Structure formats: structure tokens, C-alpha cells
């Protein structure tokens, strides 16, 4: 059985990730964004910064050292765009939704109740097998998900032969390599725009 190695394709140690420092999104209404994230979701506003006449940037705590942040640009509103999570749309070329991690299903149900009490539309719990989720949107139309692991695949070696976690019946070649060799034979090069 192929397990995740501690070395990348080049043989060096991989970064020791500690979650997502921040995901930067855009809002046209920072006040409504603060009221929703801090007031409804209970994601504490922990920092903000601004360049007067250009933008403001606010950070909301999602867990230890993990935040979601919003830019509001001065005199440059963005066109509103909303789509449900997981529904294809040609205008959403790089972003679909963000999922916030919760510790268990009780916390998921409590958040669902909190959203409903605040007048927000929210789905029933969706069982994805190793993950359970609810779906909703923020005042900016950004598709959001809150999830809890049923089987937490993080912080342990990956077992690429576990069909409960790796269920694609026709995986991409990189996953075939991971299953077969426990490593990738090559990685892509990228360029700054």
C-alpha cells in the first residue's frame, strides 16, 4: 500500500503547513461583511488595515492562526456575482467556495440553527462519507460551506488505497503515481503573471 512520504519529488522536506493563514476575498460592503462574519458566524474580527483612498482589509478568526480576510476597494466596486457551491459556472474560473472546519456534527447543527435564526438560507446536513457539510452564502453572494470530518485524513500518513477517502474510479495520472509509487515523478513549473 502506497503511503504519503515526507519528501517531495525533488527529495527535500515539504513545508510544515499550519492551516490557511488567510483566504482573501472581496466585498463591496465591509459593514455587512463584519456583521455577518463576526455577528452571525461568530468569527471574531481580529485585525484590520487600510490604505486610505485605496482599500481596507479585515481579518476574521476561523481557528488558531487561521483567518478569512476581505478587501473593500475605495471607489472600485466589483460586480456582484453569486453561485451555489459545486455548481459549474463559466464566470467562476478559479474559485468555487470555501469550507470552514468545525469539530463535530453537533457544532455543525448549532451553526445551522444560528444561520436560520439570523434569517440566512442554509441546507440540511449533506453526508459526503468522510465529511459532513452544510451550505449557505454570505451577504456578498460567496458560496460557503461548514464541514466536520467523519474520518479526519489530515495529520497522518495518507493511504492512497483507502477507497473511503480516495474514491475517484478514474483518477488523474498524478494519483495513479501516488497509489503506485507513493510519490510524484514530476511537478509543474509556474510563472508569475
Secondary structure, 3 states (H helix, E strand, C coil): CCECCCECCCCCECCCCCCCCEEEEECCCHHHHHHHHHHHCCCCEEEEEEECCCEEEEEEEEECCEEEEEEEECCCCCCCCCCCCCCCCCCCCCCCCEEEECCCHHHHHHHHHHHHHCCCCCCCCEECCCEEEEEEECCCCCEEEEEEECCCCCCCCCECCCCCCCCCCCCCHHHHHHHHHCCCCCCCCCCCC
